Amino acid sequence: MPYCIESRLSGIGYTSFVNLVWYRKTIELSPDSNRVVLHIGAADYITSVIVNGKYIGRHRGGYTSFSFDITDAVVSGENEIFILCEDDNKNRFVPRGKQSERLKSHGCDYTRTTGIWQSVYIEYTPKDYIADFRIYPDAENSKISIEFDLVGENKSLDVEAKAIFDGKSVGTSKSKVLENGRANITLNLSETHLWEVGNGRLYDLNLRYGEDKVKSYFGLRSVSLDGYKFLINGKSVFQRLVLDQGFYKDGIYTAKDDGELKRDIELSLSVGFNGARLHQKVFDPRFLYFCDILGYIVWGEYGNWGFDISSKKGVQIFANEWSEAVKRDFNHPSIIGWCPFNETWDYKKRPQYDGLLSHIYELTKEIDPTRPCIDTSGNYHVKTDIYDVHDYNGDVEFFKNNFDKFAVSGELYEHVLLDNPGRQKYPGGLPVMVSEYGGIKWETDSKFKSWGYGEDVHSPEEFAQRYCGLTDALIQNKNMCGFCYTQLYDIEQEQNGLFTYTREKKFSDEVYEKIKASNAQIAEIEK
């Protein structure tokens, strides 16, 4: 645990279809007068919990964290916990992301993850405790606001907050609890230390509610849009992103340790990227913690592939799951935007349900008004803050000429991706980023029938030449606010990564230096 049964790290490695798995564990508890809460980081897909023969509850969703208060079911001494996970990747109302719905991996779908894939733990809490809180940074005025969700009966308690930077107290405040079990605190900071790209300056945050003490942190930064520009703390930042799908050869959805999580960020930074598009998966909060520390910007996304967006039945299902993801990760300063859907255009198999995209966009903005939202990545936009497109054309001259037209006239040509020509016309006025491009194949594992996008290159030098040509065309475009290259590392048969599936180098240092130089150059929109 918490490795899925398909993974090598689980010791099982069973990769055929499994629609149901049971977990059983006995555990010694001494609850005394505390409440006992069972936390499950993530389990795919429907999870039911039974404690000492008593049914506790059920959770739907394979990507987000959830918990159950099991106080009334436990005893002092030995307790038996059963967890049941049900999963069916062929069910059209189950968002599967990049997990293959076929027996074997194929295309850009890979080995499945069934059951628990993030940590499970027991927490003792006082009867009155902080269930959740949301931090709203105000970088311009050097303060933060905190909204609390509280559990308990004692309405006479105060909520207290203390900010610390580099071991020094820089702000304290407290507030009364409201009748609805909530509280609000404004914390003015005596010192201003901005969270910036490449500089993850973090404040420690100590919270107290009665006997309950919580330690956390926050970053002081703002995100906004200005014309074509993407601004962090009021400064234009070009998003030099790479596609990161969160797959690991031995653990599938789960890294073997924190070092493996951090390593992916360090690899990305080493070749000049400043962030990632976290693709078709809600990432482990520990990964986001390292993003926060390192000043690494990311887009939060959901694993919507496999989900039927044409049915009204799907609205509530998807809304519930996506809301949990946004709420869980709201406080991470590294997340600079949300993108609930990827590539929802009509594949001639089902109609597009625009109402779902519009509703989820509005829901996202209601939960989090502080960040931009892209309704669906891949230029079938219904309602969006940024117009993003996918373009895998490998002809550097053709690629550059088309985007140069946008730099000159502000008109974006009708994009073509695979067999889906002219899906939508750019309405004008919105910031633009190319959130998928490149995908240049360079095979390192011949046991797979590997693939990439565009015509094959025949040497590392040709790879570098194409990479730099495509990237230069975007970063030197005065109207472009960012790019996302496909992708950071190979995954099984899709061998178009800059590194292997085991995160080893595929090229010489000279090739990586050329890639880094192209990525790291000052963008036109930053000048």
C-alpha positions in Angstrom: 0.0 0.0 0.0 -0.8 2.5 -1.4 0.4 0.9 -4.7 -2.3 -0.4 -7.1 -2.5 -4.1 -7.8 -1.4 -3.5 -11.4 2.0 -2.1 -10.3 5.2 -3.8 -9.6 5.6 -2.0 -6.3 2.4 -3.7 -5.0 4.1 -7.1 -5.3 1.1 -8.3 -7.4 1.5 -6.8 -10.9 -1.8 -8.1 -12.2 -2.7 -6.0 -15.2 -5.9 -7.6 -16.5 -9.3 -6.2 -15.8 -10.3 -6.0 -12.1 -13.6 -4.4 -11.3 -13.6 -4.9 -7.5 -10.9 -5.1 -4.8 -11.2 -5.6 -1.0 -8.8 -4.3 1.6 -8.8 -5.6 5.2 -6.6 -4.3 8.0 -6.7 -4.6 11.8 -5.4 -1.7 13.8 -5.0 -0.8 17.5 -6.7 2.4 18.5 -7.0 4.4 21.7 -9.5 7.1 20.9 -10.2 8.2 24.5 -12.3 11.4 24.2 -11.0 12.3 20.7 -12.8 11.9 17.4 -11.3 9.4 14.9 -11.2 10.3 11.2 -10.2 7.9 8.5 -8.5 9.7 5.5 -8.0 8.2 2.1 -5.8 10.1 -0.3 -7.3 8.7 -3.5 -8.9 5.4 -4.5 -10.2 4.5 -7.9 -13.2 4.6 -8.3 -16.2 4.0 -5.9 -15.0 3.4 -2.3 -17.0 1.9 0.5 -15.8 1.7 4.1 -16.9 -0.8 6.9 -15.4 -0.6 10.4 -16.0 -3.4 12.9 -18.9 -4.6 10.7 -20.6 -1.2 10.6 -21.1 0.5 7.3 -19.5 4.0 7.4 -20.0 5.6 4.0 -19.3 5.7 0.3 -17.3 8.0 -2.0 -17.4 8.4 -5.7 -14.4 9.7 -7.6 -11.0 8.2 -8.4 -8.7 11.3 -8.0 -9.6 13.2 -4.9 -9.0 12.9 -1.2 -11.9 12.1 1.2 -12.5 11.2 4.8 -15.0 9.5 7.1 -15.6 10.2 10.8 -15.5 6.6 12.2 -15.7 7.6 15.9 -19.0 5.8 16.6 -17.7 2.6 15.1 -14.3 2.1 16.8 -13.4 0.7 20.1 -10.3 0.9 22.3 -8.0 -1.9 21.2 -8.2 -3.9 18.0 -10.4 -2.7 15.2 -11.1 -4.2 11.8 -11.4 -1.9 8.7 -12.7 -3.1 5.4 -12.4 -0.9 2.3 -14.1 -1.9 -1.0 -13.1 -0.3 -4.3 -15.2 -0.7 -7.4 -13.9 0.4 -10.8 -15.0 0.0 -14.4 -13.1 1.9 -17.0 -15.6 0.9 -19.7 -18.4 2.7 -17.8 -19.1 6.0 -19.7 -19.8 7.8 -16.4 -16.4 7.0 -14.9 -13.7 9.5 -15.8 -10.7 7.3 -16.4 -8.1 9.7 -17.7 -5.3 7.9 -19.5 -6.1 4.5 -18.1 -6.7 2.0 -21.0 -10.2 0.9 -21.5 -8.8 -2.0 -23.5 -7.0 -5.1 -22.1 -3.6 -3.7 -23.2 -2.2 -0.2 -23.4 -2.6 1.5 -26.7 -2.1 4.9 -28.3 -1.9 7.4 -25.4 -3.7 5.2 -22.9 -1.7 3.2 -20.5 -1.8 0.6 -17.7 -4.8 1.0 -15.4 -4.9 1.8 -11.7 -7.5 0.0 -9.6 -8.2 0.8 -6.0 -6.2 2.8 -3.4 -3.3 4.7 -4.9 -2.6 7.4 -2.3 -1.9 7.1 1.4 -4.5 6.0 4.0 -4.2 7.2 7.6 -6.1 7.7 10.9 -6.3 11.1 12.5 -7.3 11.8 16.1 -9.0 15.2 16.5 -10.5 17.1 19.4 -14.3 17.3 19.4 -14.0 20.8 18.1 -11.6 21.0 15.1 -10.7 22.7 11.9 -12.2 20.7 9.0 -10.9 22.8 6.2 -9.7 26.4 5.3 -9.1 28.5 2.2 -6.4 31.1 1.9 -6.9 34.1 -0.2 -3.5 35.9 -0.7 -3.5 39.7 -1.4 0.0 40.4 -2.6 -0.6 44.0 -3.4 -1.6 44.8 0.1 0.6 42.3 1.9 -2.1 40.3 3.6 -4.2 37.2 3.4 -7.7 36.3 4.2 -8.7 32.8 5.6 -12.1 31.2 5.5 -12.6 28.3 8.0 -14.9 25.4 8.0 -15.2 24.2 11.6 -16.7 21.1 13.4 -17.9 21.2 16.9 -20.5 22.5 19.4 -18.5 25.0 21.4 -19.4 28.4 19.9 -17.4 30.4 22.4 -14.1 29.3 21.0 -11.9 31.7 18.9 -10.0 30.8 15.7 -6.4 32.1 15.8 -3.9 32.4 13.0 -0.2 33.2 13.0 2.1 33.8 10.0 5.8 33.1 10.3 8.6 33.8 7.7 12.1 32.4 8.2 11.3 31.8 11.9 10.0 35.3 12.6 6.4 36.1 13.5 5.1 38.5 10.8 1.4 38.6 11.7 -1.3 37.3 14.1 -5.1 37.6 14.2 -8.1 35.9 15.7 -11.9 35.8 15.1 -15.1 34.6 16.6 -16.9 31.6 15.1 -20.1 32.4 13.1 -23.4 30.6 13.6 -22.9 28.5 10.5 -19.7 26.9 11.9 -17.5 29.1 9.8 -15.0 31.9 10.6 -13.1 34.5 8.7 -9.7 36.0 9.5 -7.7 38.8 7.8 -4.0 38.6 8.6 -1.9 41.7 7.8 1.8 40.8 7.2 4.6 43.0 8.5 7.0 41.7 5.9 6.3 41.1 2.2 8.0 38.1 0.5 6.4 37.3 -2.9 6.0 33.8 -4.2 7.5 34.0 -7.7 8.4 31.6 -10.6 11.6 30.0 -9.5 11.4 31.4 -6.0 8.9 29.6 -3.9 9.1 31.8 -0.9 6.6 30.4 1.6 5.2 31.6 4.9 4.5 29.1 7.7 1.0 29.3 9.0 -0.1 28.2 12.5 -3.8 27.8 13.2 -5.6 27.1 16.4 -9.3 26.3 17.2 -9.7 25.3 20.9 -7.4 22.3 21.4 -7.0 21.7 17.6 -3.7 22.9 16.2 -2.9 22.9 12.4 0.4 23.7 10.7 0.3 24.8 7.1 1.9 27.4 4.8 1.0 29.8 2.0 2.5 31.8 -0.8 1.9 35.5 -1.3 1.2 36.0 -5.0 -1.5 37.1 -7.5 -2.5 35.8 -10.9 -4.3 37.9 -13.5 -4.7 38.5 -17.2 -4.1 41.7 -19.1 -4.9 41.6 -22.8 -2.7 38.8 -24.3 -0.5 38.7 -21.1 -0.5 36.3 -18.2 0.5 38.1 -15.1 2.0 36.9 -11.8 2.3 39.6 -9.2 1.5 42.1 -11.9 4.4 41.0 -14.2 4.1 39.3 -17.5 5.2 35.7 -17.3 5.6 33.4 -20.3 4.4 29.9 -19.3 7.2 27.5 -20.4 5.3 24.4 -19.6 5.8 20.7 -20.3 3.1 18.0 -20.3 3.4 15.8 -17.2 1.1 12.8 -17.0 2.0 11.5 -13.5 2.8 7.9 -14.5 5.7 5.9 -13.1 7.0 2.6 -14.5 7.0 0.7 -11.2 4.1 2.5 -9.4 1.8 3.5 -12.3 -0.2 6.3 -10.7 1.9 6.3 -7.6 5.5 7.4 -7.1 7.6 5.1 -5.0 8.7 8.0 -2.7 8.9 11.7 -2.3 12.3 11.8 -4.1 10.6 10.4 -7.3 8.0 13.2 -7.1 10.5 15.9 -6.7 12.8 14.4 -9.4 10.2 15.2 -12.2 10.2 18.8 -11.2 14.0 19.0 -11.1 14.2 17.3 -14.6 11.8 19.9 -16.0 13.7 22.8 -14.5 17.0 21.4 -15.7 16.0 21.9 -19.4 14.5 25.4 -19.0 10.8 24.8 -18.3 9.2 26.8 -15.5 6.1 24.6 -14.9 3.9 21.9 -16.2 0.4 21.0 -17.3 -0.6 18.2 -15.0 -2.4 16.2 -17.5 -5.5 14.0 -17.2 -5.0 13.3 -13.5 -5.3 15.1 -10.1 -1.8 14.9 -8.7 -0.7 13.8 -5.2 -0.7 16.8 -2.9 2.9 16.0 -2.0 3.9 16.7 -5.6 2.2 20.0 -5.4 4.1 20.7 -2.1 7.4 20.4 -4.0 6.0 22.7 -6.8 5.2 25.2 -4.1 8.7 25.0 -2.6 10.5 25.3 -5.9 8.3 28.0 -7.5 7.1 25.7 -10.2 3.9 26.8 -11.9 1.2 24.2 -12.8 -2.3 23.9 -14.2 -4.7 21.7 -12.3 -6.6 19.3 -14.6 -9.0 16.4 -14.3 -8.9 12.9 -15.9 -12.0 13.4 -18.0 -11.2 11.0 -20.8 -13.8 8.1 -21.0 -16.5 10.3 -19.5 -19.7 10.9 -21.5 -20.0 14.7 -21.8 -23.1 14.4 -24.0 -25.5 13.3 -21.3 -27.1 15.6 -18.7 -26.7 12.8 -16.2 -23.0 13.5 -16.3 -23.3 17.1 -15.1 -23.8 16.3 -11.4 -21.3 13.5 -11.4 -18.5 15.5 -12.9 -19.4 18.7 -11.0 -19.1 16.8 -7.7 -15.8 15.2 -8.5 -14.2 18.3 -10.0 -15.4 20.5 -7.1 -13.6 18.2 -4.7 -10.4 18.6 -6.7 -10.5 22.4 -6.9 -11.3 22.7 -3.2 -8.6 20.3 -2.1 -5.9 22.1 -4.0 -7.1 25.6 -3.6 -4.3 26.7 -1.3 -1.4 25.7 -3.4 0.3 28.8 -4.8 1.9 26.8 -7.6 -1.5 26.2 -9.2 -2.0 29.2 -11.5 -5.1 28.0 -13.4 -7.7 25.3 -13.8 -8.6 23.1 -16.8 -11.4 20.6 -16.1 -11.6 19.0 -19.6 -9.2 18.0 -22.3 -10.0 17.5 -26.0 -13.8 17.4 -25.9 -14.4 18.0 -29.6 -16.8 15.8 -31.6 -15.1 12.5 -32.7 -18.3 11.8 -34.7 -19.3 9.3 -32.0 -21.4 11.6 -29.8 -22.6 15.2 -29.8 -20.8 17.9 -27.8 -22.8 18.9 -24.7 -21.8 22.6 -24.4 -24.0 23.1 -21.4 -21.7 20.9 -19.3 -18.6 22.8 -20.3 -20.3 26.1 -19.5 -21.6 24.9 -16.2 -18.3 23.5 -15.0 -16.5 26.7 -16.0 -19.0 28.8 -14.0 -18.8 26.4 -11.1 -15.0 26.6 -11.1 -15.1 30.4 -11.1 -17.6 30.3 -8.2 -15.3 28.1 -6.1 -12.2 29.9 -7.1 -12.4 33.5 -8.4 -8.7 34.0 -8.0 -7.4 31.9 -11.0 -8.2 31.7 -14.7 -10.1 28.7 -16.0 -9.7 27.1 -19.4 -13.0 25.2 -20.0 -11.5 22.5 -22.2 -8.0 22.3 -23.6 -7.7 21.8 -27.3 -9.7 24.6 -28.9 -13.3 23.6 -28.6 -14.1 26.4 -26.2 -17.5 27.3 -25.0 -16.6 29.7 -22.2 -12.9 30.3 -21.3 -10.5 32.8 -19.9 -7.6 31.7 -22.2 -7.9 30.4 -25.7 -5.6 27.4 -25.9 -4.9 25.2 -28.9 -3.2 21.9 -29.7 -1.0 21.9 -32.8 1.2 18.9 -33.6 2.4 20.1 -37.0 6.1 19.2 -37.2 6.9 21.4 -40.2 8.8 24.2 -38.5 8.3 26.7 -41.3 4.6 26.0 -41.7 4.1 26.1 -37.9 5.9 29.4 -37.6 4.2 31.1 -40.5 0.8 30.3 -39.2 1.5 31.7 -35.7 3.3 34.7 -37.2 -0.1 35.7 -38.7 -1.5 35.9 -35.2 1.4 38.2 -34.1 0.8 40.5 -37.0 -3.0 40.7 -37.3 -4.3 39.2 -34.0 -6.1 36.6 -36.0 -5.6 32.9 -35.2 -5.7 30.5 -38.1 -8.1 27.6 -38.0 -6.0 24.8 -36.4 -5.8 21.3 -37.6 -5.1 18.4 -35.2 -5.1 14.9 -36.6 -8.4 14.3 -38.4 -10.3 17.2 -36.7 -9.9 20.3 -39.0 -11.3 23.7 -38.3 -13.1 23.0 -35.1 -13.5 26.6 -34.0 -12.6 30.1 -34.9 -10.7 32.3 -32.5 -13.1 35.1 -31.3 -10.3 37.6 -30.7 -9.2 39.5 -27.7 -8.4 36.5 -25.4 -4.9 35.4 -24.3 -3.6 32.5 -26.3 -1.3 29.6 -25.5 -0.4 26.4 -27.4 -1.0 23.9 -24.7 0.2 20.9 -26.7 2.7 20.8 -29.5 5.8 18.8 -30.5 5.5 15.3 -29.3 8.6 14.4 -31.3 9.3 10.7 -31.2 12.7 9.3 -30.2 12.5 5.6 -29.4 14.6 4.1 -26.6 12.5 1.0 -25.7 12.1 -1.3 -28.7 9.8 -3.8 -26.9 6.9 -1.4 -27.5 5.5 -0.4 -30.9 6.2 3.1 -30.1 4.9 6.3 -31.6 5.0 10.1 -31.5 3.6 13.0 -33.5 4.6 14.0 -37.0 7.3 12.5 -39.1 10.2 10.8 -37.4 13.5 12.5 -36.9 16.6 10.5 -37.7 19.2 11.9 -35.3 19.5 13.7 -32.0 20.7 16.8 -33.8 17.5 16.7 -36.0 15.4 16.3 -32.9 17.0 19.4 -31.3 16.6 21.4 -34.5 12.9 20.6 -34.8 12.3 21.2 -31.0 14.1 24.6 -31.1 12.4 25.7 -34.3 8.9 24.9 -33.0 9.6 26.4 -29.6 11.2 29.6 -30.9 8.2 30.2 -33.1 6.0 30.4 -30.0 8.3 32.1 -27.4 9.3 34.8 -30.0 5.6 35.5 -30.8 4.6 38.8 -29.2 1.0 37.7 -28.7 1.6 34.3 -27.2 1.4 33.9 -23.4 2.7 30.3 -23.1 3.3 26.9 -24.4 3.2 23.3 -23.2 5.5 20.8 -24.9 4.5 17.1 -25.2 6.0 15.6 -23.1 8.5 15.3 -20.2 9.1 11.6 -20.3 8.1 8.5 -22.3 5.2 6.4 -21.0 5.1 2.8 -22.3 4.4 2.9 -26.0 4.3 6.7 -26.3 8.0 7.5 -26.7 8.0 11.2 -27.4 9.4 12.3 -24.1 12.5 14.3 -23.4 13.5 11.6 -20.9 12.8 7.8 -20.7 10.0 6.3 -18.7 12.6 5.7 -15.9 13.6 9.3 -16.2 17.0 8.6 -17.7 18.6 10.9 -20.4 17.8 10.1 -24.0 20.2 12.6 -25.5 23.7 14.1 -25.1 24.2 17.1 -22.8 24.7 19.2 -25.9 21.2 18.4 -27.1 19.7 19.2 -23.7 21.6 22.5 -23.6 20.1 23.5 -26.9 16.6 22.6 -25.6 17.2 24.6 -22.4 18.5 27.7 -24.3 15.4 27.7 -26.5 13.1 27.3 -23.5 14.8 29.8 -21.3 15.1 32.8 -23.7 13.3 35.9 -22.8 9.8 35.8 -24.4 8.6 38.7 -26.6 5.5 39.1 -24.3 7.8 39.5 -21.3 9.8 42.4 -22.8 
